[in-house]
Amino acid sequence: QVQLVESGGGLVQAGDSLRLSCAASERTFRNSAIGWFRQAPGREREFVAGVTWTGANRFYADSVKDRLTISRDNAKNTVYLQMTNLKPEDTAVYYCAGHRFGMRTLSSVNDYEYWGQGTQVTVSS
C-alpha cells in the first residue's frame, strides 16, 4: 500500500504563492497517476489537478487551471502543486491521492485508491 504525505501548506496572504509537496513511500508510486484535491469547511472534496505516471499528461479543474501547476519527480517519489495568485476562496485542506491506472486522467474522488492526510492552506484577504 502506497502511503502519501503532504507538506507545504500554511497561512499566506492573497496574491501569494505556495508549493505543496506529496511524498510517497514506495516505488509503485511511479506507475500511479496522482491527483490533488481540496476540501473547504462545509463543502465537498473537489478535484483541482492531476498528472499521469510519466508526467506527460497534466489536467486541471477549470476554476484553477490558470493559477496551478502540477508536476512530478519520480526519482524522488514526489508530486508538487505550485499555486500562484492565491485567493481567500482557495482556503481548504489539500489532499493528494493516487490510483494504479497510471495513464488515465481521472478526476472523481471515487476513482482514487489511496490518500494522504492533507495539508491546510489558509489565504487571508
Beta strands, then each sheet from edge to edge (+ up, - down):
strand 1: 4-7
strand 2: 10-13
strand 3: 18-24
strand 4: 33-39
strand 5: 46-51
strand 6: 58-60
strand 7: 68-73
strand 8: 78-83
strand 9: 92-99
strand 10: 114-115
strand 11: 119-124
sheet 1: 1+ 3- 8+ 7-
sheet 2: 2+ 11+ 9- 4+ 5- 6+
sheet 3: 2+ 11+ 9- 10+
end
